[in-house]
Amino acid sequence: MTIVVTQQQAKAIADVGLAALTMRPTFQFSVAMDANQLSERIRRSLEAIEFCEHVKSKGRNFDFTIEPGIQRFWSPHLSVQLSHADSGTMVFGRFSARPEIWTMFFVVYEVMAVTAFAGAIYGYVQWALNANPWALALTPTGVLVIAMLHIASLIGQRLSSDQIKILLERFKFALEQALDDSIRS
């Protein structure tokens, strides 16, 4: 079995985590094997690998995480999905913050967006009623907090680039083991 990867995809995989302003870096390539068979082979190859306790799998989805001893607030996780494609299997991977961190950021984004919007509406009403439109200050404040969170997430991603590389190497190793002809389905 061989992995069919275009030059552009190979460069994208090699550059994962290195782009300065990429949110949630992703990669995608195809493998000439059925998705269910590849999923099962990856699962079996993980049983013999020392970092297997840091990989969760369900169906054709795999989540690679950093071990708790070296995990930081901004440590990433790698989510890999295998799907059926004409050429066999499409492998899609995405690096992102751990789900609990991503959820916290999302909630703060949403609260600040609602605050900015509500501030704009309430400030307009105050202005229309010839009152002091103090609520208008909530709009730039909300936008500023959203911008600061976005910058903080980019900084966190940059600080975790070493762990992004670790997760990518672990996935590549598991995939190579799964595609080894000594593993039979």
KAURCOR-V537262 format. One record per helix or strand of 2 or more residues. SS is the DSSP state (h for helix, s for strand). FROM is the first residue (numbers start at 1). LEN is the number of residues. If there is no record, write none. Layout:
# KAURCOR-V537262
{{SS | FROM | LEN} {SS | FROM | LEN}}
This chain:
# KAURCOR-V537262
{{s | 3 | 2} {h | 7 | 8} {s | 26 | 6} {h | 35 | 13} {h | 52 | 3} {s | 55 | 4} {s | 61 | 5} {h | 68 | 3} {s | 76 | 10} {s | 88 | 10} {h | 99 | 30} {h | 134 | 26} {h | 161 | 19}}
